Amino acid sequence: MPYLKTTLLLLYTLYTGILNAAALPSGFVYLTDVVPTIVLDIRYAKTENFIGMPIDGYINPIAITTKEAAIALNHAQADLRRFGFSLKVFDAYRPQRAVDHFVRWAKDLKDVRKQSEYYPQVAKQDLFREDYIASKSGHSRGSTLDVTLVSFDAKGLEQELDMGTHFDYFDPRSWPEYSELTVMQRANRMLLQTVMEKHGFKPYPKEWWHFTLKQEPYPNTYFNFNVE
């Protein structure tokens, strides 16, 4: 009987996995299916983000990418794990409806509840002009990710490496080449960028956390299915 229960549980798990995979468009995968050791902190499914509420289209705090991006990330993760580090993902595929949510929020100049935390030096009306908010995002093509690095203490608890700013901090301090940082902060950014570039990703000049697969499979297609 225990053997039968174990077999049925395994079959159910496999069947559920097949159903979940089938729900994604062709060419997309759940990132943790390919990179099971990667750490997720999907901010737009939570209130801990620059808007202060879950974002449209983020039903579950999971990461979805194209198969090509996931495979490249798996190679990057393997390099990092050899030295006790891991990638931590803040955002991956982003539906167009989420980008539309960002645009609506940016046009509401009265809503500045998160300004002191995320954009203290930028007037909200300038977020478009400064390219922090746009009507289209590479994330919606499925091969762009927002990531950082974490290490683990003796108890296995994760600790983010100090990158000089937190994720989604709209300020020149977040530019990858910003020089007025400590030696350790610059070294941490360099490590992240070096590993990501080695495995086929290119950085974005205004966000140290933002990387796009150079050979992305859908360079001109913006998807709008939910993250679930």
C-alpha positions in Angstrom: 0.0 0.0 0.0 2.8 2.6 0.8 4.3 1.7 -2.6 1.0 2.3 -4.3 0.5 5.7 -2.6 4.0 6.8 -3.5 3.5 5.8 -7.2 0.2 7.6 -7.3 1.7 10.7 -5.8 4.5 10.6 -8.3 2.1 10.2 -11.2 0.0 13.0 -9.9 3.0 15.3 -9.7 4.1 14.4 -13.2 0.6 15.0 -14.5 0.3 18.3 -12.8 3.6 19.4 -14.2 2.5 18.5 -17.7 -0.7 20.5 -17.3 1.2 23.5 -16.0 3.8 23.3 -18.8 1.0 23.0 -21.3 -0.6 26.2 -20.0 2.5 28.3 -21.1 2.9 29.4 -24.7 5.3 27.3 -26.8 8.9 28.3 -26.1 8.4 29.3 -22.5 9.2 27.5 -19.3 8.9 27.9 -15.5 12.4 28.9 -14.5 12.7 26.7 -11.5 11.9 23.7 -13.6 15.2 24.3 -15.4 17.2 25.9 -12.6 15.8 24.4 -9.4 18.4 26.0 -7.1 17.7 29.6 -8.2 16.3 31.9 -5.6 13.0 33.8 -6.4 11.8 37.1 -5.0 9.2 38.2 -7.5 8.5 41.7 -6.3 5.6 42.6 -8.7 3.5 39.8 -7.2 3.8 41.5 -3.8 3.4 45.0 -2.3 7.2 45.4 -1.9 7.8 47.3 -5.1 7.9 50.9 -6.4 4.2 51.1 -6.8 3.3 49.5 -3.4 0.8 46.9 -4.6 0.7 43.7 -6.7 1.0 44.5 -10.4 -1.6 43.5 -13.0 -0.9 40.1 -14.5 1.2 38.7 -11.6 -1.1 36.0 -10.2 1.6 34.0 -8.5 5.2 34.8 -7.3 6.9 32.6 -10.0 9.4 33.2 -12.8 8.7 32.4 -16.4 11.3 32.8 -19.2 12.0 31.5 -22.7 13.7 28.1 -22.9 16.8 29.7 -24.2 17.1 32.2 -21.4 16.5 29.5 -18.8 19.2 27.3 -20.2 21.7 30.2 -20.2 20.8 31.0 -16.6 21.3 27.4 -15.7 24.9 27.6 -16.9 25.4 30.9 -15.0 24.0 29.4 -11.9 26.3 26.4 -12.2 29.3 28.7 -12.3 28.1 30.7 -9.2 27.2 27.6 -7.1 30.7 26.3 -7.3 31.7 29.3 -5.2 28.8 29.3 -2.8 26.7 32.0 -4.6 23.3 31.9 -6.3 21.3 34.1 -8.6 18.2 35.7 -7.1 15.5 36.7 -9.5 13.3 39.8 -8.9 11.5 39.7 -12.2 11.5 37.6 -15.4 8.8 37.5 -18.1 6.5 40.5 -17.6 3.1 40.6 -19.3 2.2 43.7 -21.3 -0.7 44.4 -18.9 1.8 44.8 -16.1 3.7 47.4 -18.2 0.4 49.2 -18.9 -0.1 49.3 -15.1 3.3 50.9 -14.7 2.3 53.5 -17.3 -1.0 54.4 -15.6 0.8 54.7 -12.3 3.5 57.0 -13.8 0.8 59.3 -15.1 -0.8 59.7 -11.7 1.5 62.3 -10.3 -0.4 62.4 -7.0 0.7 58.9 -6.0 4.2 59.3 -4.6 3.9 57.1 -1.6 7.0 55.1 -2.6 9.1 58.1 -3.8 11.4 58.3 -0.8 12.3 54.6 -1.1 12.6 54.1 -4.8 13.0 57.4 -6.7 14.0 60.1 -4.1 16.0 62.2 -6.6 13.7 61.9 -9.6 10.5 63.9 -10.0 7.7 61.4 -10.9 6.8 63.4 -14.1 10.4 62.7 -15.3 10.3 58.9 -15.0 9.4 58.6 -18.7 12.0 61.1 -19.8 14.7 59.4 -17.8 13.8 56.0 -19.3 12.9 54.4 -16.0 9.3 53.8 -17.2 8.4 52.9 -20.8 5.3 51.7 -22.7 7.1 48.6 -23.9 9.5 46.4 -21.9 12.0 43.8 -23.0 10.7 41.7 -20.1 7.5 41.1 -22.2 9.6 39.3 -24.8 10.5 36.7 -22.2 14.3 36.8 -22.2 15.0 39.7 -19.9 15.5 39.3 -16.2 16.2 41.4 -13.1 18.7 39.6 -10.9 21.2 39.9 -8.0 23.6 37.6 -6.2 23.1 36.0 -2.8 25.5 34.0 -0.6 24.5 31.6 2.2 25.5 31.6 5.9 26.3 28.5 8.0 22.6 27.9 8.6 21.8 28.1 4.9 20.1 31.5 5.1 20.6 33.7 2.1 22.2 37.1 2.2 22.1 39.5 -0.8 25.5 40.9 -1.8 25.8 44.6 -1.4 25.3 46.2 -4.9 25.2 49.8 -3.7 21.5 50.2 -4.2 18.5 48.0 -3.9 16.4 46.7 -6.8 14.4 49.3 -8.8 16.2 52.2 -7.2 15.7 54.9 -9.9 18.8 56.9 -9.7 22.3 57.2 -11.3 23.7 55.2 -8.4 22.0 52.2 -10.0 23.8 52.6 -13.3 26.3 49.6 -13.6 29.2 52.0 -14.3 28.5 54.3 -11.4 31.9 54.8 -9.8 31.2 56.4 -6.4 30.7 53.1 -4.6 32.8 51.1 -2.2 35.4 48.6 -3.6 33.2 45.7 -2.5 30.1 47.1 -4.1 31.9 47.6 -7.4 33.4 44.1 -7.2 29.9 42.6 -6.6 28.5 44.4 -9.6 31.4 43.3 -11.7 31.0 39.7 -10.6 27.3 39.7 -11.5 27.8 41.4 -14.9 30.8 39.2 -15.8 28.9 35.9 -15.1 25.8 37.1 -17.0 27.8 38.3 -20.0 29.8 35.1 -20.1 26.6 33.2 -20.6 25.1 35.3 -23.3 23.3 38.2 -21.5 23.8 41.9 -22.1 23.5 44.6 -19.3 21.3 47.7 -19.4 23.2 50.9 -18.8 20.8 52.3 -16.2 20.1 49.3 -14.0 22.8 47.0 -12.6 20.2 44.2 -12.1 18.8 44.2 -15.7 20.0 41.7 -18.3 18.7 40.5 -21.7 19.7 37.4 -23.6 21.7 38.6 -26.6 20.2 35.9 -28.9 16.6 36.3 -27.6 14.2 34.1 -29.6 11.3 36.7 -29.7 13.1 40.1 -30.3 10.0 41.7 -31.7 7.1 40.0 -29.9 5.5 41.4 -26.7 3.5 38.8 -24.8 0.5 39.4 -22.5 -0.2 36.0 -20.8 -0.4 36.1 -17.0 2.4 35.1 -14.6 0.7 32.1 -13.0 
